[in-house]
């Protein structure tokens, strides 16, 4: 019986998340308004945005080159953003 109650409580948990939120701040309301415009396509540009084959190739090369750099453990914010803590660093 207890596992069934636990299971039902876990299923109801997402429903309680909205009840915990207070009134949205003006900034949150504005952000949600912009997101709704984006979803509805009401403010979409009538000019299609395209890229040339050269631009696509350069973009792909830049993306592939990003994999050549190791991701550091953290960035030292006190020293102007220098990288610290990576393997071999």
PyMOL Python script that loads the backbone (N, CA, C, O; Angstrom):
from pymol import cmd

cmd.read_pdbstr("""\
ATOM      1  N   UNK A   1       0.826  -1.202   0.000  1.00  0.00           N
ATOM      2  CA  UNK A   1       0.000   0.000   0.000  1.00  0.00           C
ATOM      3  C   UNK A   1       0.868   1.263   0.000  1.00  0.00           C
ATOM      4  O   UNK A   1       0.573   2.230  -0.702  1.00  0.00           O
ATOM      5  N   UNK A   2       1.953   1.239   0.806  1.00  0.00           N
ATOM      6  CA  UNK A   2       2.816   2.415   0.882  1.00  0.00           C
ATOM      7  C   UNK A   2       3.479   2.734  -0.460  1.00  0.00           C
ATOM      8  O   UNK A   2       3.556   3.910  -0.815  1.00  0.00           O
ATOM      9  N   UNK A   3       3.964   1.741  -1.228  1.00  0.00           N
ATOM     10  CA  UNK A   3       4.553   2.073  -2.528  1.00  0.00           C
ATOM     11  C   UNK A   3       3.544   2.733  -3.473  1.00  0.00           C
ATOM     12  O   UNK A   3       3.915   3.591  -4.274  1.00  0.00           O
ATOM     13  N   UNK A   4       2.285   2.342  -3.382  1.00  0.00           N
ATOM     14  CA  UNK A   4       1.264   2.950  -4.254  1.00  0.00           C
ATOM     15  C   UNK A   4       1.067   4.409  -3.890  1.00  0.00           C
ATOM     16  O   UNK A   4       0.965   5.257  -4.777  1.00  0.00           O
ATOM     17  N   UNK A   5       1.012   4.721  -2.589  1.00  0.00           N
ATOM     18  CA  UNK A   5       0.852   6.111  -2.163  1.00  0.00           C
ATOM     19  C   UNK A   5       2.065   6.950  -2.560  1.00  0.00           C
ATOM     20  O   UNK A   5       1.926   8.094  -2.993  1.00  0.00           O
ATOM     21  N   UNK A   6       3.241   6.375  -2.409  1.00  0.00           N
ATOM     22  CA  UNK A   6       4.456   7.079  -2.809  1.00  0.00           C
ATOM     23  C   UNK A   6       4.444   7.355  -4.306  1.00  0.00           C
ATOM     24  O   UNK A   6       4.800   8.449  -4.745  1.00  0.00           O
ATOM     25  N   UNK A   7       4.039   6.370  -5.079  1.00  0.00           N
ATOM     26  CA  UNK A   7       3.971   6.515  -6.527  1.00  0.00           C
ATOM     27  C   UNK A   7       2.976   7.610  -6.913  1.00  0.00           C
ATOM     28  O   UNK A   7       3.269   8.430  -7.783  1.00  0.00           O
ATOM     29  N   UNK A   8       1.818   7.629  -6.284  1.00  0.00           N
ATOM     30  CA  UNK A   8       0.819   8.664  -6.577  1.00  0.00           C
ATOM     31  C   UNK A   8       1.313  10.050  -6.174  1.00  0.00           C
ATOM     32  O   UNK A   8       1.054  11.033  -6.868  1.00  0.00           O
ATOM     33  N   UNK A   9       2.022  10.124  -5.053  1.00  0.00           N
ATOM     34  CA  UNK A   9       2.568  11.407  -4.618  1.00  0.00           C
ATOM     35  C   UNK A   9       3.611  11.920  -5.609  1.00  0.00           C
ATOM     36  O   UNK A   9       3.654  13.114  -5.906  1.00  0.00           O
ATOM     37  N   UNK A  10       4.442  11.027  -6.116  1.00  0.00           N
ATOM     38  CA  UNK A  10       5.442  11.430  -7.104  1.00  0.00           C
ATOM     39  C   UNK A  10       4.795  11.872  -8.412  1.00  0.00           C
ATOM     40  O   UNK A  10       5.293  12.783  -9.072  1.00  0.00           O
ATOM     41  N   UNK A  11       3.703  11.242  -8.784  1.00  0.00           N
ATOM     42  CA  UNK A  11       2.999  11.647  -9.999  1.00  0.00           C
ATOM     43  C   UNK A  11       2.376  13.035  -9.850  1.00  0.00           C
ATOM     44  O   UNK A  11       2.288  13.782 -10.824  1.00  0.00           O
ATOM     45  N   UNK A  12       1.945  13.381  -8.641  1.00  0.00           N
ATOM     46  CA  UNK A  12       1.299  14.670  -8.410  1.00  0.00           C
ATOM     47  C   UNK A  12       2.308  15.791  -8.200  1.00  0.00           C
ATOM     48  O   UNK A  12       1.923  16.960  -8.213  1.00  0.00           O
ATOM     49  N   UNK A  13       3.571  15.479  -8.010  1.00  0.00           N
ATOM     50  CA  UNK A  13       4.583  16.485  -7.718  1.00  0.00           C
ATOM     51  C   UNK A  13       4.685  17.582  -8.780  1.00  0.00           C
ATOM     52  O   UNK A  13       4.751  18.754  -8.408  1.00  0.00           O
ATOM     53  N   UNK A  14       4.701  17.273 -10.070  1.00  0.00           N
ATOM     54  CA  UNK A  14       4.772  18.355 -11.054  1.00  0.00           C
ATOM     55  C   UNK A  14       3.578  19.309 -10.991  1.00  0.00           C
ATOM     56  O   UNK A  14       3.709  20.481 -11.342  1.00  0.00           O
ATOM     57  N   UNK A  15       2.440  18.831 -10.559  1.00  0.00           N
ATOM     58  CA  UNK A  15       1.263  19.690 -10.461  1.00  0.00           C
ATOM     59  C   UNK A  15       1.411  20.719  -9.350  1.00  0.00           C
ATOM     60  O   UNK A  15       0.832  21.803  -9.430  1.00  0.00           O
ATOM     61  N   UNK A  16       2.174  20.396  -8.318  1.00  0.00           N
ATOM     62  CA  UNK A  16       2.355  21.327  -7.207  1.00  0.00           C
ATOM     63  C   UNK A  16       3.405  22.385  -7.515  1.00  0.00           C
ATOM     64  O   UNK A  16       3.442  23.418  -6.845  1.00  0.00           O
ATOM     65  N   UNK A  17       4.252  22.159  -8.503  1.00  0.00           N
ATOM     66  CA  UNK A  17       5.321  23.119  -8.814  1.00  0.00           C
ATOM     67  C   UNK A  17       4.739  24.457  -9.249  1.00  0.00           C
ATOM     68  O   UNK A  17       5.251  25.500  -8.844  1.00  0.00           O
ATOM     69  N   UNK A  18       3.694  24.459 -10.054  1.00  0.00           N
ATOM     70  CA  UNK A  18       3.087  25.709 -10.496  1.00  0.00           C
ATOM     71  C   UNK A  18       2.406  26.421  -9.345  1.00  0.00           C
ATOM     72  O   UNK A  18       2.359  27.651  -9.330  1.00  0.00           O
ATOM     73  N   UNK A  19       1.885  25.694  -8.392  1.00  0.00           N
ATOM     74  CA  UNK A  19       1.215  26.311  -7.260  1.00  0.00           C
ATOM     75  C   UNK A  19       2.214  27.027  -6.355  1.00  0.00           C
ATOM     76  O   UNK A  19       1.825  27.950  -5.639  1.00  0.00           O
ATOM     77  N   UNK A  20       3.471  26.640  -6.362  1.00  0.00           N
ATOM     78  CA  UNK A  20       4.479  27.255  -5.512  1.00  0.00           C
ATOM     79  C   UNK A  20       4.969  28.588  -6.063  1.00  0.00           C
ATOM     80  O   UNK A  20       5.449  29.431  -5.305  1.00  0.00           O
ATOM     81  N   UNK A  21       4.854  28.785  -7.362  1.00  0.00           N
ATOM     82  CA  UNK A  21       5.330  30.029  -7.970  1.00  0.00           C
ATOM     83  C   UNK A  21       4.431  31.191  -7.567  1.00  0.00           C
ATOM     84  O   UNK A  21       3.205  31.097  -7.617  1.00  0.00           O
ATOM     85  N   UNK A  22       5.063  32.279  -7.171  1.00  0.00           N
ATOM     86  CA  UNK A  22       4.304  33.476  -6.853  1.00  0.00           C
ATOM     87  C   UNK A  22       4.024  34.250  -8.128  1.00  0.00           C
ATOM     88  O   UNK A  22       4.266  33.752  -9.228  1.00  0.00           O
ATOM     89  N   UNK A  23       3.518  35.461  -7.987  1.00  0.00           N
ATOM     90  CA  UNK A  23       3.273  36.273  -9.180  1.00  0.00           C
ATOM     91  C   UNK A  23       4.590  36.583  -9.884  1.00  0.00           C
ATOM     92  O   UNK A  23       5.613  36.826  -9.243  1.00  0.00           O
ATOM     93  N   UNK A  24       4.545  36.570 -11.188  1.00  0.00           N
ATOM     94  CA  UNK A  24       5.757  36.804 -11.983  1.00  0.00           C
ATOM     95  C   UNK A  24       6.166  38.273 -11.888  1.00  0.00           C
ATOM     96  O   UNK A  24       5.325  39.169 -11.808  1.00  0.00           O
ATOM     97  N   UNK A  25       7.483  38.494 -11.898  1.00  0.00           N
ATOM     98  CA  UNK A  25       8.004  39.856 -11.886  1.00  0.00           C
ATOM     99  C   UNK A  25       7.736  40.493 -13.250  1.00  0.00           C
ATOM    100  O   UNK A  25       7.462  39.785 -14.219  1.00  0.00           O
ATOM    101  N   UNK A  26       7.812  41.824 -13.335  1.00  0.00           N
ATOM    102  CA  UNK A  26       7.615  42.477 -14.637  1.00  0.00           C
ATOM    103  C   UNK A  26       8.619  41.994 -15.688  1.00  0.00           C
ATOM    104  O   UNK A  26       8.280  41.880 -16.865  1.00  0.00           O
ATOM    105  N   UNK A  27       9.857  41.711 -15.260  1.00  0.00           N
ATOM    106  CA  UNK A  27      10.868  41.219 -16.192  1.00  0.00           C
ATOM    107  C   UNK A  27      10.490  39.831 -16.704  1.00  0.00           C
ATOM    108  O   UNK A  27      10.647  39.535 -17.888  1.00  0.00           O
ATOM    109  N   UNK A  28       9.992  38.986 -15.807  1.00  0.00           N
ATOM    110  CA  UNK A  28       9.581  37.645 -16.209  1.00  0.00           C
ATOM    111  C   UNK A  28       8.397  37.716 -17.166  1.00  0.00           C
ATOM    112  O   UNK A  28       8.342  36.970 -18.143  1.00  0.00           O
ATOM    113  N   UNK A  29       7.450  38.608 -16.891  1.00  0.00           N
ATOM    114  CA  UNK A  29       6.290  38.755 -17.767  1.00  0.00           C
ATOM    115  C   UNK A  29       6.707  39.242 -19.154  1.00  0.00           C
ATOM    116  O   UNK A  29       6.180  38.779 -20.166  1.00  0.00           O
ATOM    117  N   UNK A  30       7.654  40.176 -19.194  1.00  0.00           N
ATOM    118  CA  UNK A  30       8.136  40.676 -20.482  1.00  0.00           C
ATOM    119  C   UNK A  30       8.854  39.579 -21.265  1.00  0.00           C
ATOM    120  O   UNK A  30       8.663  39.445 -22.474  1.00  0.00           O
ATOM    121  N   UNK A  31       9.681  38.799 -20.572  1.00  0.00           N
ATOM    122  CA  UNK A  31      10.380  37.692 -21.220  1.00  0.00           C
ATOM    123  C   UNK A  31       9.387  36.683 -21.777  1.00  0.00           C
ATOM    124  O   UNK A  31       9.536  36.223 -22.909  1.00  0.00           O
ATOM    125  N   UNK A  32       8.378  36.338 -20.989  1.00  0.00           N
ATOM    126  CA  UNK A  32       7.367  35.391 -21.452  1.00  0.00           C
ATOM    127  C   UNK A  32       6.608  35.940 -22.651  1.00  0.00           C
ATOM    128  O   UNK A  32       6.239  35.186 -23.552  1.00  0.00           O
ATOM    129  N   UNK A  33       6.373  37.252 -22.667  1.00  0.00           N
ATOM    130  CA  UNK A  33       5.711  37.877 -23.811  1.00  0.00           C
ATOM    131  C   UNK A  33       6.526  37.736 -25.089  1.00  0.00           C
ATOM    132  O   UNK A  33       5.986  37.420 -26.149  1.00  0.00           O
ATOM    133  N   UNK A  34       7.840  37.976 -24.979  1.00  0.00           N
ATOM    134  CA  UNK A  34       8.712  37.831 -26.150  1.00  0.00           C
ATOM    135  C   UNK A  34       8.766  36.379 -26.626  1.00  0.00           C
ATOM    136  O   UNK A  34       8.772  36.112 -27.827  1.00  0.00           O
ATOM    137  N   UNK A  35       8.805  35.450 -25.680  1.00  0.00           N
ATOM    138  CA  UNK A  35       8.833  34.036 -26.056  1.00  0.00           C
ATOM    139  C   UNK A  35       7.535  33.620 -26.746  1.00  0.00           C
ATOM    140  O   UNK A  35       7.558  32.828 -27.688  1.00  0.00           O
ATOM    141  N   UNK A  36       6.407  34.151 -26.284  1.00  0.00           N
ATOM    142  CA  UNK A  36       5.123  33.847 -26.931  1.00  0.00           C
ATOM    143  C   UNK A  36       5.092  34.404 -28.350  1.00  0.00           C
ATOM    144  O   UNK A  36       4.563  33.761 -29.257  1.00  0.00           O
ATOM    145  N   UNK A  37       5.654  35.591 -28.548  1.00  0.00           N
ATOM    146  CA  UNK A  37       5.735  36.161 -29.901  1.00  0.00           C
ATOM    147  C   UNK A  37       6.578  35.286 -30.804  1.00  0.00           C
ATOM    148  O   UNK A  37       6.242  35.072 -31.968  1.00  0.00           O
ATOM    149  N   UNK A  38       7.672  34.783 -30.263  1.00  0.00           N
ATOM    150  CA  UNK A  38       8.556  33.930 -31.047  1.00  0.00           C
ATOM    151  C   UNK A  38       7.846  32.636 -31.440  1.00  0.00           C
ATOM    152  O   UNK A  38       7.952  32.194 -32.584  1.00  0.00           O
ATOM    153  N   UNK A  39       7.135  32.035 -30.510  1.00  0.00           N
ATOM    154  CA  UNK A  39       6.433  30.781 -30.781  1.00  0.00           C
ATOM    155  C   UNK A  39       5.318  30.977 -31.804  1.00  0.00           C
ATOM    156  O   UNK A  39       5.116  30.136 -32.680  1.00  0.00           O
ATOM    157  N   UNK A  40       4.593  32.094 -31.686  1.00  0.00           N
ATOM    158  CA  UNK A  40       3.435  32.321 -32.551  1.00  0.00           C
ATOM    159  C   UNK A  40       3.812  32.841 -33.941  1.00  0.00           C
ATOM    160  O   UNK A  40       2.957  32.877 -34.826  1.00  0.00           O
ATOM    161  N   UNK A  41       5.046  33.238 -34.153  1.00  0.00           N
ATOM    162  CA  UNK A  41       5.534  33.796 -35.427  1.00  0.00           C
ATOM    163  C   UNK A  41       4.862  35.121 -35.774  1.00  0.00           C
ATOM    164  O   UNK A  41       4.858  35.511 -36.942  1.00  0.00           O
ATOM    165  N   UNK A  42       4.297  35.822 -34.799  1.00  0.00           N
ATOM    166  CA  UNK A  42       3.636  37.101 -35.061  1.00  0.00           C
ATOM    167  C   UNK A  42       4.636  38.213 -35.370  1.00  0.00           C
ATOM    168  O   UNK A  42       4.299  39.165 -36.073  1.00  0.00           O
ATOM    169  N   UNK A  43       5.845  38.106 -34.860  1.00  0.00           N
ATOM    170  CA  UNK A  43       6.842  39.148 -35.071  1.00  0.00           C
ATOM    171  C   UNK A  43       7.975  38.655 -35.968  1.00  0.00           C
ATOM    172  O   UNK A  43       9.079  39.198 -35.930  1.00  0.00           O
ATOM    173  N   UNK A  44       7.709  37.641 -36.763  1.00  0.00           N
ATOM    174  CA  UNK A  44       8.746  37.081 -37.630  1.00  0.00           C
ATOM    175  C   UNK A  44       9.067  38.034 -38.772  1.00  0.00           C
ATOM    176  O   UNK A  44       8.198  38.758 -39.258  1.00  0.00           O
ATOM    177  N   UNK A  45      10.306  38.024 -39.185  1.00  0.00           N
ATOM    178  CA  UNK A  45      10.739  38.833 -40.311  1.00  0.00           C
ATOM    179  C   UNK A  45      10.202  38.229 -41.608  1.00  0.00           C
ATOM    180  O   UNK A  45      10.080  37.012 -41.742  1.00  0.00           O
ATOM    181  N   UNK A  46       9.884  39.109 -42.555  1.00  0.00           N
ATOM    182  CA  UNK A  46       9.425  38.653 -43.864  1.00  0.00           C
ATOM    183  C   UNK A  46      10.604  38.375 -44.798  1.00  0.00           C
ATOM    184  O   UNK A  46      10.429  37.833 -45.890  1.00  0.00           O
ATOM    185  N   UNK A  47      11.807  38.755 -44.354  1.00  0.00           N
ATOM    186  CA  UNK A  47      13.010  38.541 -45.144  1.00  0.00           C
ATOM    187  C   UNK A  47      13.699  37.265 -44.674  1.00  0.00           C
ATOM    188  O   UNK A  47      14.181  37.207 -43.543  1.00  0.00           O
ATOM    189  N   UNK A  48      13.751  36.245 -45.524  1.00  0.00           N
ATOM    190  CA  UNK A  48      14.424  35.013 -45.098  1.00  0.00           C
ATOM    191  C   UNK A  48      15.917  35.257 -44.904  1.00  0.00           C
ATOM    192  O   UNK A  48      16.550  35.976 -45.677  1.00  0.00           O
ATOM    193  N   UNK A  49      16.464  34.650 -43.863  1.00  0.00           N
ATOM    194  CA  UNK A  49      17.891  34.792 -43.589  1.00  0.00           C
ATOM    195  C   UNK A  49      18.605  33.576 -44.162  1.00  0.00           C
ATOM    196  O   UNK A  49      18.315  32.434 -43.804  1.00  0.00           O
ATOM    197  N   UNK A  50      19.535  33.845 -45.049  1.00  0.00           N
ATOM    198  CA  UNK A  50      20.263  32.764 -45.693  1.00  0.00           C
ATOM    199  C   UNK A  50      21.755  32.980 -45.492  1.00  0.00           C
ATOM    200  O   UNK A  50      22.198  34.077 -45.151  1.00  0.00           O
ATOM    201  N   UNK A  51      22.504  31.940 -45.705  1.00  0.00           N
ATOM    202  CA  UNK A  51      23.960  32.048 -45.654  1.00  0.00           C
ATOM    203  C   UNK A  51      24.523  31.396 -46.915  1.00  0.00           C
ATOM    204  O   UNK A  51      23.937  30.483 -47.495  1.00  0.00           O
ATOM    205  N   UNK A  52      25.674  31.904 -47.307  1.00  0.00           N
ATOM    206  CA  UNK A  52      26.311  31.363 -48.507  1.00  0.00           C
ATOM    207  C   UNK A  52      27.017  30.050 -48.169  1.00  0.00           C
ATOM    208  O   UNK A  52      27.199  29.716 -46.998  1.00  0.00           O
ATOM    209  N   UNK A  53      27.401  29.334 -49.178  1.00  0.00           N
ATOM    210  CA  UNK A  53      28.130  28.087 -48.975  1.00  0.00           C
ATOM    211  C   UNK A  53      29.449  28.351 -48.249  1.00  0.00           C
ATOM    212  O   UNK A  53      29.865  27.548 -47.413  1.00  0.00           O
ATOM    213  N   UNK A  54      30.097  29.449 -48.555  1.00  0.00           N
ATOM    214  CA  UNK A  54      31.355  29.810 -47.897  1.00  0.00           C
ATOM    215  C   UNK A  54      31.127  30.075 -46.414  1.00  0.00           C
ATOM    216  O   UNK A  54      31.905  29.623 -45.574  1.00  0.00           O
ATOM    217  N   UNK A  55      30.062  30.807 -46.090  1.00  0.00           N
ATOM    218  CA  UNK A  55      29.761  31.075 -44.692  1.00  0.00           C
ATOM    219  C   UNK A  55      29.461  29.783 -43.930  1.00  0.00           C
ATOM    220  O   UNK A  55      29.897  29.614 -42.792  1.00  0.00           O
ATOM    221  N   UNK A  56      28.728  28.890 -44.549  1.00  0.00           N
ATOM    222  CA  UNK A  56      28.428  27.613 -43.907  1.00  0.00           C
ATOM    223  C   UNK A  56      29.694  26.801 -43.686  1.00  0.00           C
ATOM    224  O   UNK A  56      29.853  26.179 -42.635  1.00  0.00           O
ATOM    225  N   UNK A  57      30.589  26.795 -44.653  1.00  0.00           N
ATOM    226  CA  UNK A  57      31.840  26.047 -44.532  1.00  0.00           C
ATOM    227  C   UNK A  57      32.721  26.632 -43.427  1.00  0.00           C
ATOM    228  O   UNK A  57      33.293  25.885 -42.633  1.00  0.00           O
ATOM    229  N   UNK A  58      32.834  27.963 -43.370  1.00  0.00           N
ATOM    230  CA  UNK A  58      33.634  28.591 -42.322  1.00  0.00           C
ATOM    231  C   UNK A  58      33.042  28.324 -40.938  1.00  0.00           C
ATOM    232  O   UNK A  58      33.773  28.110 -39.971  1.00  0.00           O
ATOM    233  N   UNK A  59      31.744  28.339 -40.857  1.00  0.00           N
ATOM    234  CA  UNK A  59      31.078  28.045 -39.595  1.00  0.00           C
ATOM    235  C   UNK A  59      31.352  26.612 -39.161  1.00  0.00           C
ATOM    236  O   UNK A  59      31.617  26.359 -37.986  1.00  0.00           O
ATOM    237  N   UNK A  60      31.290  25.694 -40.082  1.00  0.00           N
ATOM    238  CA  UNK A  60      31.558  24.285 -39.775  1.00  0.00           C
ATOM    239  C   UNK A  60      33.005  24.095 -39.339  1.00  0.00           C
ATOM    240  O   UNK A  60      33.271  23.347 -38.397  1.00  0.00           O
ATOM    241  N   UNK A  61      33.941  24.757 -40.007  1.00  0.00           N
ATOM    242  CA  UNK A  61      35.354  24.644 -39.636  1.00  0.00           C
ATOM    243  C   UNK A  61      35.597  25.201 -38.233  1.00  0.00           C
ATOM    244  O   UNK A  61      36.354  24.622 -37.455  1.00  0.00           O
ATOM    245  N   UNK A  62      34.955  26.321 -37.913  1.00  0.00           N
ATOM    246  CA  UNK A  62      35.108  26.905 -36.585  1.00  0.00           C
ATOM    247  C   UNK A  62      34.548  25.959 -35.527  1.00  0.00           C
ATOM    248  O   UNK A  62      35.151  25.789 -34.467  1.00  0.00           O
ATOM    249  N   UNK A  63      33.406  25.347 -35.804  1.00  0.00           N
ATOM    250  CA  UNK A  63      32.789  24.405 -34.869  1.00  0.00           C
ATOM    251  C   UNK A  63      33.695  23.192 -34.653  1.00  0.00           C
ATOM    252  O   UNK A  63      33.902  22.762 -33.519  1.00  0.00           O
ATOM    253  N   UNK A  64      34.234  22.640 -35.747  1.00  0.00           N
ATOM    254  CA  UNK A  64      35.113  21.482 -35.623  1.00  0.00           C
ATOM    255  C   UNK A  64      36.395  21.835 -34.875  1.00  0.00           C
ATOM    256  O   UNK A  64      36.903  21.022 -34.103  1.00  0.00           O
ATOM    257  N   UNK A  65      36.917  23.031 -35.093  1.00  0.00           N
ATOM    258  CA  UNK A  65      38.143  23.464 -34.425  1.00  0.00           C
ATOM    259  C   UNK A  65      37.926  23.592 -32.914  1.00  0.00           C
ATOM    260  O   UNK A  65      38.871  23.447 -32.139  1.00  0.00           O
ATOM    261  N   UNK A  66      36.692  23.862 -32.495  1.00  0.00           N
ATOM    262  CA  UNK A  66      36.426  24.013 -31.062  1.00  0.00           C
ATOM    263  C   UNK A  66      36.686  22.718 -30.302  1.00  0.00           C
ATOM    264  O   UNK A  66      36.915  22.758 -29.093  1.00  0.00           O
ATOM    265  N   UNK A  67      36.656  21.587 -30.969  1.00  0.00           N
ATOM    266  CA  UNK A  67      36.908  20.310 -30.317  1.00  0.00           C
ATOM    267  C   UNK A  67      38.393  20.074 -30.049  1.00  0.00           C
ATOM    268  O   UNK A  67      38.740  19.111 -29.366  1.00  0.00           O
ATOM    269  N   UNK A  68      39.276  20.922 -30.567  1.00  0.00           N
ATOM    270  CA  UNK A  68      40.709  20.759 -30.351  1.00  0.00           C
ATOM    271  C   UNK A  68      41.153  21.297 -29.001  1.00  0.00           C
ATOM    272  O   UNK A  68      42.296  21.074 -28.601  1.00  0.00           O
ATOM    273  N   UNK A  69      40.284  21.996 -28.293  1.00  0.00           N
ATOM    274  CA  UNK A  69      40.639  22.606 -27.018  1.00  0.00           C
ATOM    275  C   UNK A  69      40.003  21.826 -25.869  1.00  0.00           C
ATOM    276  O   UNK A  69      38.818  21.493 -25.905  1.00  0.00           O
ATOM    277  N   UNK A  70      40.808  21.543 -24.856  1.00  0.00           N
ATOM    278  CA  UNK A  70      40.319  20.838 -23.684  1.00  0.00           C
ATOM    279  C   UNK A  70      39.416  21.760 -22.860  1.00  0.00           C
ATOM    280  O   UNK A  70      39.685  22.955 -22.741  1.00  0.00           O
ATOM    281  N   UNK A  71      38.361  21.207 -22.302  1.00  0.00           N
ATOM    282  CA  UNK A  71      37.488  21.978 -21.428  1.00  0.00           C
ATOM    283  C   UNK A  71      38.148  22.011 -20.054  1.00  0.00           C
ATOM    284  O   UNK A  71      38.414  20.955 -19.480  1.00  0.00           O
ATOM    285  N   UNK A  72      38.420  23.208 -19.510  1.00  0.00           N
ATOM    286  CA  UNK A  72      39.100  23.309 -18.214  1.00  0.00           C
ATOM    287  C   UNK A  72      38.176  22.924 -17.063  1.00  0.00           C
ATOM    288  O   UNK A  72      36.953  22.939 -17.201  1.00  0.00           O
ATOM    289  N   UNK A  73      38.775  22.581 -15.935  1.00  0.00           N
ATOM    290  CA  UNK A  73      38.003  22.257 -14.740  1.00  0.00           C
ATOM    291  C   UNK A  73      37.230  23.485 -14.261  1.00  0.00           C
ATOM    292  O   UNK A  73      36.071  23.367 -13.863  1.00  0.00           O
ATOM    293  N   UNK A  74      37.863  24.671 -14.293  1.00  0.00           N
ATOM    294  CA  UNK A  74      37.200  25.916 -13.925  1.00  0.00           C
ATOM    295  C   UNK A  74      38.000  27.083 -14.477  1.00  0.00           C
ATOM    296  O   UNK A  74      39.145  26.914 -14.897  1.00  0.00           O
ATOM    297  N   UNK A  75      37.405  28.258 -14.477  1.00  0.00           N
ATOM    298  CA  UNK A  75      38.061  29.472 -14.922  1.00  0.00           C
ATOM    299  C   UNK A  75      38.346  30.334 -13.700  1.00  0.00           C
ATOM    300  O   UNK A  75      37.466  30.549 -12.866  1.00  0.00           O
ATOM    301  N   UNK A  76      39.581  30.827 -13.596  1.00  0.00           N
ATOM    302  CA  UNK A  76      39.964  31.678 -12.473  1.00  0.00           C
ATOM    303  C   UNK A  76      39.450  33.086 -12.743  1.00  0.00           C
ATOM    304  O   UNK A  76      39.984  33.791 -13.599  1.00  0.00           O
ATOM    305  N   UNK A  77      38.432  33.490 -12.027  1.00  0.00           N
ATOM    306  CA  UNK A  77      37.816  34.793 -12.255  1.00  0.00           C
ATOM    307  C   UNK A  77      38.612  35.924 -11.646  1.00  0.00           C
ATOM    308  O   UNK A  77      38.412  37.081 -12.016  1.00  0.00           O
ATOM    309  N   UNK A  78      39.517  35.623 -10.716  1.00  0.00           N
ATOM    310  CA  UNK A  78      40.313  36.650 -10.077  1.00  0.00           C
ATOM    311  C   UNK A  78      41.462  37.122 -10.964  1.00  0.00           C
ATOM    312  O   UNK A  78      41.948  38.240 -10.792  1.00  0.00           O
ATOM    313  N   UNK A  79      41.898  36.305 -11.897  1.00  0.00           N
ATOM    314  CA  UNK A  79      43.061  36.602 -12.715  1.00  0.00           C
ATOM    315  C   UNK A  79      42.672  37.009 -14.124  1.00  0.00           C
ATOM    316  O   UNK A  79      43.469  36.854 -15.049  1.00  0.00           O
ATOM    317  N   UNK A  80      41.486  37.517 -14.307  1.00  0.00           N
ATOM    318  CA  UNK A  80      41.066  37.961 -15.625  1.00  0.00           C
ATOM    319  C   UNK A  80      40.634  36.828 -16.528  1.00  0.00           C
ATOM    320  O   UNK A  80      40.727  36.948 -17.749  1.00  0.00           O
ATOM    321  N   UNK A  81      40.161  35.726 -15.957  1.00  0.00           N
ATOM    322  CA  UNK A  81      39.617  34.656 -16.774  1.00  0.00           C
ATOM    323  C   UNK A  81      40.620  33.633 -17.241  1.00  0.00           C
ATOM    324  O   UNK A  81      40.350  32.912 -18.201  1.00  0.00           O
ATOM    325  N   UNK A  82      41.783  33.541 -16.591  1.00  0.00           N
ATOM    326  CA  UNK A  82      42.752  32.532 -17.018  1.00  0.00           C
ATOM    327  C   UNK A  82      42.250  31.141 -16.675  1.00  0.00           C
ATOM    328  O   UNK A  82      41.491  30.964 -15.722  1.00  0.00           O
ATOM    329  N   UNK A  83      42.674  30.160 -17.450  1.00  0.00           N
ATOM    330  CA  UNK A  83      42.213  28.781 -17.281  1.00  0.00           C
ATOM    331  C   UNK A  83      43.077  28.079 -16.246  1.00  0.00           C
ATOM    332  O   UNK A  83      44.303  28.175 -16.284  1.00  0.00           O
ATOM    333  N   UNK A  84      42.426  27.364 -15.310  1.00  0.00           N
ATOM    334  CA  UNK A  84      43.139  26.612 -14.276  1.00  0.00           C
ATOM    335  C   UNK A  84      42.506  25.237 -14.103  1.00  0.00           C
ATOM    336  O   UNK A  84      41.327  25.040 -14.397  1.00  0.00           O
ATOM    337  N   UNK A  85      43.289  24.313 -13.633  1.00  0.00           N
ATOM    338  CA  UNK A  85      42.748  23.038 -13.171  1.00  0.00           C
ATOM    339  C   UNK A  85      42.500  21.991 -14.220  1.00  0.00           C
ATOM    340  O   UNK A  85      42.009  20.913 -13.887  1.00  0.00           O
ATOM    341  N   UNK A  86      42.811  22.247 -15.457  1.00  0.00           N
ATOM    342  CA  UNK A  86      42.629  21.235 -16.494  1.00  0.00           C
ATOM    343  C   UNK A  86      43.698  20.176 -16.378  1.00  0.00           C
ATOM    344  O   UNK A  86      44.686  20.365 -15.669  1.00  0.00           O
ATOM    345  N   UNK A  87      43.516  19.064 -17.064  1.00  0.00           N
ATOM    346  CA  UNK A  87      44.507  18.006 -17.056  1.00  0.00           C
ATOM    347  C   UNK A  87      45.810  18.529 -17.653  1.00  0.00           C
ATOM    348  O   UNK A  87      45.820  19.066 -18.760  1.00  0.00           O
ATOM    349  N   UNK A  88      46.886  18.374 -16.929  1.00  0.00           N
ATOM    350  CA  UNK A  88      48.182  18.850 -17.390  1.00  0.00           C
ATOM    351  C   UNK A  88      48.362  20.344 -17.207  1.00  0.00           C
ATOM    352  O   UNK A  88      49.343  20.905 -17.695  1.00  0.00           O
ATOM    353  N   UNK A  89      47.414  21.026 -16.495  1.00  0.00           N
ATOM    354  CA  UNK A  89      47.491  22.464 -16.375  1.00  0.00           C
ATOM    355  C   UNK A  89      47.800  22.932 -15.068  1.00  0.00           C
ATOM    356  O   UNK A  89      47.890  24.140 -14.850  1.00  0.00           O
TER     357      UNK A  89
END
""", "prot")
cmd.dss("prot")
cmd.show_as("cartoon", "prot")
cmd.util.cbc("prot")
cmd.orient("prot")
